[in-house]
Amino acid sequence: MVFHDLPDPSEREFDRSLRPGSFGEFVGQEQIRDNLRIAIAAAKERGEPLDHVLLCGPPGLGKTTLAYLIAQGMGADIVLTSGPALGAPKDLAGTLTRLQRNQVLFIDEIHRLPKTLEEYLYSAMEDHAIDVVLDPGPSGRSVRLGVQPFTLVGATTREGLLTAAFRSRFGIVERLEPYPAKDLEQILLRAAARLHVVLEPDAARLCAERSRGTPRMCLRILRRVRDLAQVTQKKSIDAATATEGLARLRIDHLGLEEVDRKLLRALVQRGEAVGLKTLAAMLDEAEDTLEDVLEPHLIRCGLLARTPRGRVATARTFEHLGLDVPKTRPGELPFA
């Protein structure tokens, strides 16, 4: 099973059922959580909508959850959409004009929003109005439609793809970081309690350490080891059950799955720097998946390095795969 793909509908429902209901229940990201809580309290005292918020960070760290908590904190409804879903100005115009005062509009993958739609958002975010073209062409007419004051919450895994003009219109910009294992343990124990499952501390620690610092992944691991405990008629999820479950999922002690090891083996076999396009073709994976999902964790583990010439394996890669570290010759790229 590969955890990097988008969850299926049943898993999305599973994750939603375990979503914290308030900032007090949200584990981790303390600075971000406190900053948002203060901004929300101040906006409510002034009777104004919250400043527009941009949440940046790798997938699975809680950007969507924070959007829900922002809406809950403001006592407002949330409207969900995504960058790829807004393909034409009429799509965005319809969404914006239907918003009610102080509502939260959450746009996931906002970096994939077509550039032509950003201008619509500029005027909506700042002037609470949009210009809709009625008759295209040299003699075209346009009409200005009012938009209720609202809060835009954008989530992105690739902040660098947003234009500087777009980023500057967000009053609050927060960058989420991978979670330490201690925070993930708390998330697992709380989730197990909600699921009425007994998760022993040693098992929680083991699952947390192999979750790549990502709550989404640790909750999916919990789901799989819960299934194993149920089928084997265990009264609780102990360390032995967690170990067996992780082995069945082929998740090693660094949180690497088979697709990660396949990437590392491809670099080792190539023996030289590999470009992103070539690597994606070798693995039959999308470039975005490699760059946004797989590579960050491998870089944090010291298993992959990005160089001007491409991606290279490090000395630790050979050690992790149980291979001898080759000696570099003059003129070759040294291993990190």
VMD Tcl script that draws the C-alpha trace (Angstrom):
set ca {
  {0.00 0.00 0.00}
  {1.34 3.46 -0.92}
  {0.45 6.26 1.44}
  {1.54 9.05 -0.88}
  {-1.57 8.94 -3.06}
  {-4.65 10.95 -2.18}
  {-6.84 9.07 0.31}
  {-9.93 7.33 -1.01}
  {-13.37 8.61 0.13}
  {-13.56 6.19 3.06}
  {-10.16 7.33 4.33}
  {-11.13 11.00 3.94}
  {-14.22 10.29 6.05}
  {-12.01 8.48 8.59}
  {-9.63 11.46 8.82}
  {-12.54 13.90 9.07}
  {-14.03 12.00 12.00}
  {-10.75 12.39 13.91}
  {-10.32 16.09 13.11}
  {-9.96 18.29 16.23}
  {-12.99 20.42 17.03}
  {-11.09 23.40 18.43}
  {-7.64 24.93 18.62}
  {-7.35 23.51 22.12}
  {-7.58 19.98 20.71}
  {-5.10 20.67 17.91}
  {-1.77 19.03 18.73}
  {1.49 20.54 17.52}
  {2.35 23.68 15.52}
  {2.00 25.69 18.75}
  {3.24 29.01 17.37}
  {0.94 28.87 14.35}
  {-2.02 27.79 16.46}
  {-1.49 30.63 18.95}
  {-0.99 33.23 16.21}
  {-4.25 32.23 14.54}
  {-6.14 32.16 17.82}
  {-4.99 35.72 18.66}
  {-5.83 37.01 15.17}
  {-9.30 35.45 15.34}
  {-10.02 36.90 18.79}
  {-8.93 40.38 17.65}
  {-11.01 40.21 14.45}
  {-14.11 39.14 16.39}
  {-13.67 42.00 18.87}
  {-13.55 44.47 15.97}
  {-16.47 42.82 14.22}
  {-14.38 42.33 11.08}
  {-13.56 39.29 8.96}
  {-10.21 37.70 9.66}
  {-7.31 38.73 7.41}
  {-6.72 36.42 4.47}
  {-4.57 33.42 5.48}
  {-1.99 31.47 3.47}
  {-0.97 28.07 4.90}
  {2.17 26.55 3.41}
  {3.81 23.18 3.94}
  {4.07 19.56 2.77}
  {0.94 17.42 2.37}
  {-0.73 15.92 5.42}
  {0.37 18.44 8.08}
  {-3.09 19.85 8.87}
  {-3.67 22.79 6.52}
  {-7.27 21.76 5.83}
  {-7.86 21.10 9.52}
  {-6.62 24.60 10.38}
  {-8.99 26.06 7.76}
  {-11.90 24.33 9.50}
  {-10.71 25.59 12.88}
  {-10.44 29.15 11.54}
  {-14.06 28.99 10.37}
  {-15.11 27.44 13.68}
  {-13.24 30.14 15.62}
  {-14.92 32.90 13.59}
  {-18.32 31.25 14.03}
  {-18.71 31.13 10.23}
  {-19.38 28.55 7.57}
  {-16.61 27.31 5.30}
  {-16.80 26.92 1.52}
  {-14.35 24.38 0.09}
  {-12.81 24.34 -3.37}
  {-9.41 23.83 -4.99}
  {-7.19 25.52 -7.56}
  {-7.70 22.89 -10.29}
  {-11.51 23.01 -9.80}
  {-11.62 26.72 -10.66}
  {-10.85 26.56 -14.35}
  {-12.70 29.63 -15.63}
  {-13.58 33.12 -14.35}
  {-17.26 32.18 -14.18}
  {-16.43 29.37 -11.71}
  {-14.69 31.75 -9.34}
  {-17.23 34.55 -9.86}
  {-20.09 32.22 -8.96}
  {-18.30 31.07 -5.82}
  {-17.40 34.59 -4.68}
  {-20.82 36.15 -5.25}
  {-22.51 33.39 -3.25}
  {-20.36 34.02 -0.18}
  {-22.04 35.52 2.86}
  {-20.48 38.05 5.19}
  {-17.48 36.75 7.18}
  {-17.62 33.31 5.52}
  {-14.36 31.43 4.98}
  {-13.41 30.42 1.43}
  {-10.83 27.64 1.50}
  {-8.89 27.04 -1.73}
  {-6.69 23.95 -1.56}
  {-3.69 23.73 -3.90}
  {-4.02 27.45 -4.49}
  {-0.74 27.47 -6.43}
  {-2.57 25.61 -9.22}
  {-5.09 28.42 -9.62}
  {-4.92 29.73 -13.22}
  {-3.11 33.08 -13.36}
  {-6.05 34.69 -15.14}
  {-8.17 34.10 -12.04}
  {-5.76 35.80 -9.65}
  {-6.93 39.25 -10.81}
  {-10.47 38.32 -9.84}
  {-9.22 37.39 -6.40}
  {-7.16 40.59 -6.07}
  {-10.19 42.86 -6.33}
  {-12.38 40.51 -4.28}
  {-9.80 40.29 -1.48}
  {-9.11 44.03 -1.30}
  {-12.10 45.87 -2.77}
  {-14.87 43.31 -2.14}
  {-15.91 43.47 -5.77}
  {-15.26 41.71 -9.07}
  {-15.54 42.84 -12.70}
  {-17.39 40.37 -14.90}
  {-16.98 40.69 -18.67}
  {-20.32 40.40 -20.45}
  {-19.28 40.81 -24.09}
  {-15.72 39.83 -24.93}
  {-13.90 41.73 -27.63}
  {-12.89 45.35 -28.37}
  {-16.39 46.65 -27.67}
  {-16.95 44.39 -24.72}
  {-18.86 45.47 -21.65}
  {-18.27 44.57 -18.04}
  {-20.28 44.86 -14.89}
  {-18.95 45.29 -11.35}
  {-20.45 42.91 -8.81}
  {-20.14 43.34 -5.08}
  {-18.68 40.61 -2.87}
  {-19.41 40.29 0.84}
  {-16.36 40.74 3.12}
  {-14.88 37.26 3.52}
  {-11.72 35.45 4.59}
  {-9.73 33.58 1.98}
  {-7.69 30.67 3.34}
  {-5.28 29.27 0.78}
  {-3.29 26.06 1.22}
  {-0.22 25.27 -0.85}
  {2.57 22.75 -0.90}
  {4.59 24.95 -3.27}
  {4.66 28.52 -2.03}
  {7.31 29.45 -4.60}
  {4.81 29.03 -7.45}
  {2.65 31.88 -6.12}
  {3.40 35.30 -7.55}
  {4.78 37.94 -5.20}
  {1.73 40.13 -5.86}
  {-0.59 37.30 -4.79}
  {1.38 36.41 -1.66}
  {1.45 40.05 -0.56}
  {-2.35 40.13 -0.36}
  {-2.41 37.59 2.47}
  {-2.26 39.30 5.84}
  {-1.32 36.06 7.63}
  {1.23 33.64 6.18}
  {2.09 30.54 8.20}
  {4.43 27.68 7.28}
  {3.76 24.28 8.81}
  {6.67 22.01 9.67}
  {6.82 18.21 10.13}
  {5.72 17.11 13.60}
  {8.07 15.64 16.20}
  {7.35 12.06 17.25}
  {6.05 13.19 20.67}
  {3.26 15.23 19.06}
  {2.36 12.36 16.75}
  {2.12 10.04 19.77}
  {-0.47 12.38 21.30}
  {-2.39 12.48 18.04}
  {-2.40 8.68 17.85}
  {-3.52 8.22 21.45}
  {-6.34 10.76 21.06}
  {-7.45 9.14 17.81}
  {-7.40 5.67 19.37}
  {-9.55 6.91 22.24}
  {-12.10 8.31 19.78}
  {-12.12 5.00 17.94}
  {-12.56 3.11 21.23}
  {-9.33 1.22 20.60}
  {-6.68 0.55 23.24}
  {-3.34 1.70 21.85}
  {-0.43 0.92 24.15}
  {2.25 3.63 24.58}
  {5.02 1.51 23.04}
  {2.91 0.87 19.96}
  {2.03 4.56 19.67}
  {5.71 5.48 19.89}
  {6.64 2.97 17.20}
  {3.94 4.17 14.80}
  {4.79 7.82 15.45}
  {8.48 7.31 14.71}
  {7.65 5.83 11.30}
  {5.06 8.42 10.23}
  {7.46 10.82 8.46}
  {6.41 13.63 10.80}
  {2.94 13.64 9.19}
  {-0.37 13.28 11.09}
  {-2.16 12.02 7.98}
  {0.25 9.12 7.64}
  {0.20 8.23 11.34}
  {-3.61 8.05 11.28}
  {-3.54 5.75 8.28}
  {-1.01 3.52 9.99}
  {-3.34 3.44 13.00}
  {-6.17 2.34 10.73}
  {-4.15 -0.56 9.34}
  {-2.81 -1.81 12.69}
  {-6.31 -1.53 14.13}
  {-7.50 -3.84 11.34}
  {-4.71 -6.30 12.16}
  {-5.52 -6.26 15.88}
  {-9.20 -6.83 15.12}
  {-8.59 -9.75 12.76}
  {-6.10 -11.40 15.14}
  {-8.53 -10.83 18.03}
  {-6.16 -8.72 20.11}
  {-7.74 -6.75 22.94}
  {-5.28 -3.91 22.40}
  {-2.74 -2.71 19.86}
  {0.56 -3.64 21.46}
  {4.12 -3.16 20.18}
  {4.17 -6.62 18.58}
  {1.00 -5.90 16.62}
  {2.31 -2.51 15.52}
  {5.61 -4.08 14.44}
  {3.82 -6.73 12.41}
  {1.49 -4.16 10.87}
  {4.37 -1.90 9.83}
  {6.23 -4.89 8.38}
  {3.17 -5.82 6.33}
  {3.03 -2.23 5.06}
  {6.78 -2.43 4.32}
  {7.48 0.75 6.28}
  {11.03 0.68 7.66}
  {12.52 2.39 10.71}
  {13.00 5.68 8.82}
  {9.41 5.73 7.61}
  {10.40 4.76 4.07}
  {8.01 2.75 1.93}
  {8.74 0.66 -1.12}
  {8.35 3.62 -3.49}
  {10.99 5.55 -1.51}
  {13.41 2.64 -1.65}
  {12.69 2.25 -5.35}
  {13.71 5.88 -5.85}
  {16.92 5.39 -3.90}
  {17.79 2.22 -5.80}
  {17.24 4.08 -9.08}
  {19.75 6.75 -8.00}
  {22.26 4.12 -6.92}
  {21.93 2.14 -10.13}
  {22.29 5.27 -12.22}
  {25.51 6.15 -10.43}
  {25.35 9.83 -11.34}
  {23.21 12.93 -10.88}
  {19.70 12.43 -12.26}
  {17.32 15.15 -13.43}
  {13.76 15.32 -12.12}
  {12.15 14.43 -15.45}
  {14.44 11.43 -15.92}
  {13.83 10.23 -12.38}
  {10.06 10.57 -12.80}
  {10.23 8.52 -16.00}
  {12.35 5.84 -14.32}
  {9.86 5.48 -11.47}
  {6.70 6.07 -13.53}
  {5.66 8.73 -11.03}
  {4.50 12.33 -11.51}
  {7.17 14.99 -11.07}
  {5.03 16.80 -8.50}
  {4.78 13.61 -6.42}
  {8.54 13.23 -6.38}
  {9.25 16.85 -5.59}
  {6.47 17.56 -3.08}
  {5.90 14.20 -1.37}
  {8.86 11.84 -1.65}
  {11.96 14.02 -1.77}
  {11.40 16.25 1.31}
  {11.49 13.31 3.71}
  {14.46 11.70 1.93}
  {16.36 14.98 2.15}
  {15.53 15.35 5.86}
  {16.84 11.80 6.42}
  {20.05 12.64 4.56}
  {19.35 10.01 1.89}
  {19.10 12.33 -1.11}
  {20.80 15.54 -2.14}
  {19.79 18.06 -4.77}
  {22.68 19.48 -6.79}
  {22.84 21.79 -9.83}
  {23.32 18.67 -11.96}
  {20.39 16.76 -10.48}
  {19.50 14.37 -7.65}
  {22.22 12.19 -6.16}
  {22.33 9.43 -3.56}
  {24.32 10.07 -0.40}
  {26.63 7.78 1.50}
  {23.81 7.12 3.95}
  {21.68 5.84 1.06}
  {24.12 2.99 0.45}
  {24.25 2.19 4.15}
  {20.44 2.16 4.41}
  {20.16 -0.18 1.42}
  {22.90 -2.44 2.79}
  {25.36 -1.60 0.02}
  {29.05 -0.71 0.10}
  {29.74 2.99 -0.26}
  {31.74 3.45 -3.49}
  {34.83 5.60 -3.58}
  {34.54 8.66 -5.79}
  {37.07 9.30 -8.54}
  {38.56 12.72 -9.32}
  {36.01 14.94 -11.05}
  {33.01 12.96 -9.80}
  {30.37 14.25 -7.45}
  {31.32 13.40 -3.87}
  {28.69 11.72 -1.73}
  {27.23 13.82 1.06}
}
mol new
graphics top color blue
foreach p $ca { graphics top sphere $p radius 0.5 }
foreach p [lrange $ca 0 end-1] q [lrange $ca 1 end] { graphics top cylinder $p $q radius 0.2 }
display resetview
